Amino acid sequence: MDKPKPDAKPKQAAKPKPAAKSKPDAKQNDKPIDKTSRPIVIDGTDHIAGRLSSNVAKLLLQGNRVTVVNSEKIMISGRKSSIVGEYNKFLEISSILHPKHGPFHPRRPDTILSRMVRGMLPRKKPSGTEALKRLRVHVGVPKDVKTLGKIQIEKAKIRKSSSSYTTMGELGRNVGWN
């Protein structure tokens, strides 16, 4: 006992679509990636370490070469005693068999920062390893970088007085650098 189906409305003829607009590339505004171009030189003075490293990681993943100078003047937020205490606990982590087996803990400000940036990159993927090769971090300002223009990242600048922060140089001196 099938019921007869009511007559369906006839489908309207599809309107012809206008020619598809070509969308501009999403990264058209970005400059083309040129690995041979001059590096972006960032002066680390009065920058917060975590914010600076995340911005540096983004620049590296975009294909830029980045050089960070004055790494001993980069700030870490918090009291000096708590920062040094936490880092000393971190230094106690070692291999049960022999310390030469690792893990290896950086004590110099430039290696501490490069290790922080490494943690923000997908370093087990080819893009991350290539990005890490484009990073240079220096204590002070080397001669070959002095002539280049230095920039500062406004998002990463400290907002309070510098007494609320500890420098990477102070941390390094308290954990075995120099």
C-alpha positions, 0 to 999 in steps of 0.5 A: 500500500504505497502512497503516491508521492506528491509531485516534487517542485521542479529544481530551478536551473543553477545560476551560472557562478561568476568567475572565481576571484583569485585570492591573494596569497596569505603571505603576500605581504611578508617579504620573500624568504632569503637565507643569504640576506642580512640577519635580524639583529635583536638587542636583548637588553631589558627584554623578558626571556620567555617573550623574547624567545617565543618571538625569535622562534616565530621569526626563525620558523618564517625563514629569517636568520636571527642574531641576539646580542647582549644575552647577559642583559636579558631579564627573567621575572622573579626574585633572584633567590627563587630563580637561582634555587629552581635552576640549582634543582634543575642542575641536580638532574643527571644520569644515574650511571655517569654525568657524562651521559647527560643531560647537559645543562647550560650555564652561559647566558647565550646557551641558556637562551638558545636552549629556551628557543630550541624548546619552542621549535619543532626541533625533531622536524626538518623545519625546526632543525633548519630554523635552529641553524639560523639562530645565533646568540652572543654575550655582548656585541661581536665586531661583525654585528656592530655595524648592523642595525639592532631592533628591539621587540616591544612586546617583550620589553619589561614593563616594571622597574628592573629591580623586579627582574633578574638578569641572565648574567646574574643567573649564570654567575650564580650557577657556574658561569665565569 
